[in-house]
Amino acid sequence: MEYTKSSNSELRSQLSCEDPPSFNWDTGHPVSLIGGVSFSPLKQNTVIISLVVLNFPDLQTIYESYDAVPVPQNGDSSQIVEPLLALLSKLQQNYPDFVPQALLVDGPGVYSADEVGVACHIGVALDLPTVGISEQFVAMDGMQADTIQHHLNQGSEAVVLVGQTGRQWGMAFRLLSKGPKNDPIYVSCGHKISLQTGVELVKACCLSRIPEPVVQARASNSTHSPEFLPVSVTSSPDQLRAAQSAAAAAEKAAAAYKAAVEKKDMTCPAIPPSPSRKGPTYPSKPKQPQPQPQPQP
């Protein structure tokens, strides 16, 4: 894959906020594999970028890859596109069956100050449907945060972000199942997907406030220590399956042991307590004789 940086005006002309023909919720799930992308700044103008792939609709992680790359201090969103292309190329070469059909990006799409957020850059460069996920309200095109919050306070799960120009920039979305005070996220088109389909896809991926592909991509960023961060590390599907199987087996064994202990099943002997260090012994105090009751005259 090769990436040629485009100006914002050129990028706007290449964007599409329409669904591809394969995205049809009426015939079932539009995707079977969905990706998550997140990036976090490290020290010395370095950014860690993570790409995860989850199966859909089960939302189990089957692939994980990350890279630490230098980014200029005043760099823009396009700076992370090229290393992300490298991660996706590695995925296509090694595990072509695990290439996602859509990406949820930890960053804005068209709902951004320059109207072409990082999800737009990634979508056009990768030629993949992308959805932008942000947590910050952007006051643009005459929109006011108070107005959006007012509609959310009325019990709405989603509020369309419509500007004074009449354009739909995105949607403020929250899971009502998480409580009426749950803060919204802002969903917008990145590329090759409509706003309605993007929101439906995000909703289907939400086990919490943030959609699971982004949650797992963030977790990939945070679990790698900056001090010992290797460059371009990939967890293969086989490794992830083995780790998940080991975790499931350990959980099953722990549950079986707990049940056996509760039933006092002798076929599952109790684990002996760890030996404790004996401290010094002290002579016990002699017991004082207790007074005997006196007979009354």
Protein Blocks (a to p, Z undefined) as FASTA:
>chain_A
ZZddddfklmmmmpccbdcfklcfknocfbfbdcdddddddehhiacddddddddfklpa
fbdcdddddddfkbcfklmmmmmmmmmmmmmmmmmmlccfbdcdebdfkbcfkopafklm
mmmmnopacddddfbdcdeehiafklmmmmmmnopabdcdddfkopafbdcdddfknojk
lccdddddfbhpafklmmmmmmmmmmbfbdfklmmmmmmmmmpcfklccehiaddfklmm
mmmmmmmmmmmmmmmmmmmmmnopaklccddddddddddddddddddddddddddZZ
